[in-house]
Amino acid sequence: MPQKELPFNLEQIQKLVEKYPTPFHIYDEAGIRKTVRELIRAFAWAPAFKEFFAVKALPNPHILKILKEEGCGADCSSLAELVLAERAGIIGPEIMFTSNDTPWQEFVKARQLNAIINLDDISHIDYLEKHAGLPEIVSMRFNPGPERTGNAIIGDPASAKYGFTREQVFEGFLLLQKKGVKRFGIHTMVASNELNADYFVQTAVMLFELAAKVYQKTGARVEFANLGGGIGIPYKPEQKTVDIVAVGQGVKKAYRDIIEPAGLAPMSIFLECGRAITGPHGWLVTTALHKKQIYKDYIGVDACMANLMRPGLYGAYHHISVLGKEDAPKTRVYDVVGSLCENNDKFAIDRPLPEIEPGDILAIHDTGAHGHAMGFNYNGKLRSAEILLCEDGSTRLIRRAETIDDHFATLV
Ligand SMILES: *Cc1c(COP(=O)(O)O)cnc(C)c1O
């Protein structure tokens, strides 16, 4: 069975725990930088490529600054995410505002920052104009509906709430031109946590063909195609990282075959990946508190679903390493659980693991995206600290843990 790697060992974590008690999430700066460089290199052929990191995956300004240094922009979908991007020094067309069911105040903020606005619905053209004015450049999110099948997390496009129908895309571009908008973009995102490289190439083909039709039918010349996020990561040890070079080459071929003959070149290629950039480079570190034997064997840890919701929410697999016992035989089968009064507060069910004793430190893998960010305070659980494992091997607190006073701060 293939192993999953850790950039730290038991001794390093024991030292860290003296200063920052568990649970906490720790992120590996070197890994994040390496992954984003590989992604950008895979699209080096494109006339203008930009990765807009999906802020919701890991909304911490220290991480956004690292990604900005690597040349990324920010994909924001809420007011708080816009403000975070701004505080990390990412402004103007370095921000892609891809929201849905958008409150007007958020459009106003996006306009103030001069972000690229990617509309989710045809009615938002008038809504945006009325509340914030139409910007020079406008993008639209396409939902292919029954033309495309999606996957488990995002669901089938036909029942997904996002985007414009094909007909609405044409109507939208006509309407925008009538209102004087001169620069255009197009976007789609139809999968989440998808591991098949070919799926992303098919998505590019679909969007490029649409851009070509839009130009033919409406005269609107799309200047960028935003292929969204959704590139998956190997949560399970036997799964493989998406071959990003193959995605880049496949998209390049589609660009040559569709965009160039359509007269749309040069056109920029954008991505909004979150998970694929930071997901594999985060770990939730937690200490075993209790061992319980009833009808099944349980290990109770000091983290809970409030620190990492994916297993409870989607039955998602997150690999677990017991620090110092990485190579020990997996002789036991445990449910690894948190303390919420909710029976789906389980990080693992029937998981073969080495014998665990109270006090053992566990690293739950792949929490660098949609991990801490999805946290909540049910049962009065406090949200954990976030720590950066810097490139030089030092560690830095990039978000402190919540205190009980934080939790009560909003009570009147
Ligand atoms: C969530 C989201 C992303 C990022 O998705 P990942 O699976 O983390 O790559 C990008 N764009 C939009 C519009 C999203 O909602």
The ligand as a Gaussian input file, in Angstrom:
#p B3LYP/6-31G(d) Opt

LIG

0 1
 C      -15.259000      26.342000      -4.968000
 C      -15.002000      27.077000      -6.208000
 C      -13.742000      27.037000      -6.794000
 C      -12.621000      26.200000      -6.254000
 O      -12.906000      24.846000      -6.287000
 P      -11.785000      23.787000      -5.930000
 O      -12.511000      22.481000      -5.979000
 O      -11.288000      24.105000      -4.579000
 O      -10.727000      23.894000      -6.981000
 C      -13.527000      27.814000      -7.914000
 N      -14.508000      28.571000      -8.439000
 C      -15.731000      28.617000      -7.915000
 C      -16.751000      29.477000      -8.539000
 C      -16.027000      27.869000      -6.784000
 O      -17.250000      27.917000      -6.260000

